Amino acid sequence: MNDLPNPDVSGAIPADAIVRALAGVVGSVEAAIVRLRGDDAEPDTVEKVLAGAGAPDLGDVVAHHNALTRAIAIVDHRGALPEEEWITVAELGPLLSSVVQRLRAYAFEILGPVEPEITVSAHVALLLTMADDGRFGETLQLLVLVEDATTMWQRLRIERARTAEADERSEVLSAARVLLTEHFEQDGELLRRGRRALARVAEGTPLEVVRRLSSPRTMRTLARLREDLEDFRSACRADAAGWLVDEDPEIADALDSIDSPLKSVGGVLGRGLAKVSDARHRAAESDGESEEAARERD
């Protein structure tokens, strides 16, 4: 949380730093709008995701987002938000906050059954169901869009407290800090967990990986899941936030291989050959053979 170095200290963070942090939560919603409302989007996608999440009806989420974007532009241009403009968006805040909470919980719920304890084949089957029936990608994109709307509303609420409701300033800033903390902690964990789940498809022997990735449908679905996670990563500015700093490098390698079965199998074969070669070197050394001779024989 770059602009909030000490978010737990009540009242210690300037309001303008919180506003900057809110503005930096989501980098872009273009991919989300295309996925949810574009020409290729399934009809009623937003409504179906909200129903699955048990979230309240949002109405036209893109229209709400546009209204909030317009209000932010007015504040940036005039330095204040007129009363009539605030009235048009004032009631959106609690609704948007509730939907964010439900969508995030729903995304974790979808990922819940995809655990390391089950076999890789069963794991892949759950990933396919998660992508198709669970609408995991659409859930992530809707979360991005609604979360961006929520952060804009919080910025407007802070402006409102500055100009017309100063007695509520402390409460408003506290709510904004909570939103930021939840985003960085929970959305970061959601991305990491999703990447771990998808990376597991590259586990196993070369033969197992070949069999697992032999279906064009499976490859298309896994590639789509990877794209969904990358879109979420980009939209949330995860790299700048450091969400993946401590991630196992093998996860990125596995995800990079999903676009091509040959790359995936090649990666497994390469790791397998390295292990065989290492074992042969150790065996040769134990038999008194020089390491150089062992390398020449390989």
N, C-alpha and C positions, 0 to 999 in steps of 0.2 A: 504494500500500500504506500506508494512512493510519496504522496502528498500528506500522508497521515503517519508520521513517525512514531507517535505514541497515542494510539486511538483510545486507550483505556483510561486516560486521565481526563476526567470530566471538566469541560470548559477550558482546557489548555490549548485547544487547536483553534486557530482563527477561522472564522466563517469562510473567508475566501479560499483557504486551503481545502476545506471540505467541498466547496463548490467545484474547485479544480479537480478534485478526486472523483466527484460524481460525474463530471464531464468526461473523464477518462475511462470510465468503466467499460463502455462499449465503443469499439472502433468504427463499426459499420453494421448497418442492418440491411444492406442491399441483398445479400444472399438470403436472408430470412424472408424478406418480402417476396422475392422470386419463388422461393420454395413453397411459401404458404399461399400466395395470391397470384403467382405467375400463370402464363398460358398453359403450362404443363402440370399445374397443381391439381390434385384431386379435389373435386367439389366438396365444400364444407369441411376442408381439412382442419381449420382452426376449431370449429365446433366439435369435431370428433376427438381431437386431442384434449380439449377442455373437458369433454364428457368423460373420457378415460381417466383424466386426472382428478375428477370430482371437483373441478374448479367452477366458479360462477360464470355465467354468460358475460362475455366482454362487449358484445355488440360488434361494431366494426373496429377492430383493433388498429388497422392501418389509419383509419380516420382519426382515432384518438391520438395516435402517434403524430400524425400531421398537425393536429391542433396544438399539441404540446410543443412541437418543433416551432410552430409559428409564434407561440407565446414566448419561447426562449429568444427567438430572433427579435421580438419587440423589446424585451428587457435589454438585450445586447445593444440595440440601436438607441433606445430612449433612456436607458439607465434605470427604468422602473416599469412595473406592470400596472396598467390602468385597471381600475376596479372592475369594469365591465369584462375585461379579458380574463381576469382571475375567476370571475363567476362561472365562465364557460367551462373551466377545467377543475374547479375546486373539489368537486365530488369524486373525481377519478382516483385520487390517491389511495384511499383504503381498498377500493376494488382492485387496482393494479397490484398493490402489495399482497393482497390475498392470493391473487392468481400466480404471482411469482413463487410464493411459498408452496402452492399446490403443484405447480409444474416441476419445481426442483425436486420435491418429494416423489413425484411420479417418475421422473427420470431415474432416481435412485432405486425406486421400486422395480422398474423395468430391468435394471442391471442386477438386481438382487439375486436371482437364480443362477446367474452366470458366475459360478464360483470355482476355484481351483480344485475343489474336492471331487468334482465329477470328471468323467473321462473327457478327452479332448473331442471325440466325436459327438458326445452329448452336448458339450460346450458349444461346438459349431452349430449344432441344430438349434440351440437356444439363441445364438446370435442371429440366425436367419429369421426366427420367429420374432425376435426383438426388433429387427429392422422392418419387417413387413407388418405383422399384426400389431406389434407394440408401438409402431410409428416413432421409434426413438429419435431419428433425425429430425422429424417434424417437431417433436417435443423440444429438442435443443434449440431449434430455430425460433419457435414461439417464445421460449424462455428468453432468448436474446432480445427479441422485439419488445416484449412486455417489460423486461428489466430496464431496457433503455428508456422506455416511456416512464417507468417508475423513477429513475434517476433524474429525468427532466422535471417531473412533478416535484421531487424533493428540492431541486434547485429553485423552482418557482416558489415553493413553500418558504424557503429560507429568505428569498427576496421579499415575500409578503410579511414575514416576521420583522424584517429590517425596516419596512416602511409603514406598516399599519398595525402590527400585532407584536410589539416589542416584548410584552410580558410573556410571550410564548417562545421566545427565541431559544432559551436553553433546552426546552423540550424538543423543539424542531431540530436543533443541531444534534441532539442525542439520537433521535430517530434516524437521522442521516448517517451517523456513525455506525449504528447497528446495521443498516442496509449495506454499507460498504464492507463491514467485517464479514457479514454473511456471504456477500459476493466473493470476496477473496478466499475465504476458507472453504465454503461449501461448493461453489462452482469450480474452484481449483481441484478439489477432491473428486468432483464429478468427472472432470476431464481426465484426471489421472486414472481413475477406476475404469473408465471407458477404454482408454488406451491399453491398459493391462489386459482387459478382457479380450480385446480384438487381437492383441499381439500373440495370444496363446495359440492361434491357428497355425503358427509356424513351429510349434513344438513337435517332437517325435522323430522317428527315423525317416530317411528320404522316401521310402516306400509308403509310409503312412501319410506323409505330406502330399505325395503325388496322388494317392487315392482320395484324399480329403479335398484337394483342389481341382479334381478332374471335371467337376460339373461347371459348365458355363454360368448357370444360375447362381451357384454358390460364389463363384469369383465375382460376378457382377454385384451381388448383394454385399459381400465383404468389402469390395472397393467402394461401394456407396457409403457404407458405415465409416470407412476411413475418411472419406470426403466430408461426411457429416461432422466427425470429430475435428478435422482440420478447420472447417468453417467455424466451429465453435471456438476453437483455439485462437483463430485469427480475430473473430469478432470481439472476444473478451480480452484481447491483447495479453494473452497468457505468457508470451515470451518476455515481454517487458515487465510483467508482474512477477516473473520468476517461478511460475507454477511448476515448471518441469526441470528445474535446476538439479534436483536430487534424483531424477528418474534414472532407472537402470538403462544404460546405453543399448542393451539388447532389445528393449522395447521399441525404440526408434528403428533399429535395423529390421525387426520383424514387420513393423508397419510399412516400411519402405518397400518390402518385398511383396506386399499383397497385390500390387498392381499387375504383377506378372508371375504366373506359376513357375516359370523357369528360374526367375530370380529367387523365388522362395525356396525352391528345391535346391538351387545352387548354393544358397546360404546354408541349408542343412547339410548338404554334401560336403561343403567346405569345412564346416565345424566337425563333421564326422571324420573326414580325412586327416584333419589336424590332430584329432584325438588318437587315431590309429598310428600316425607317424610318431607322435610323442610317446606312445606306448612302446613302439618298436625301438625307439632310441633308448628308453629306459631298460628294456630287455637286453639290448646290445651291450649297454654299459655294465649291466650285471654279469654278462658273460665274458667281460674283458675286452670286447670289441671297442675300438675308438669311436668317438662321436663323429669324426670326419668320415670314417668308413661307413658308418650307418647312414649318414647323409648321402654319400655317393650311391649306396645301394637303393635308397629311396628315389 
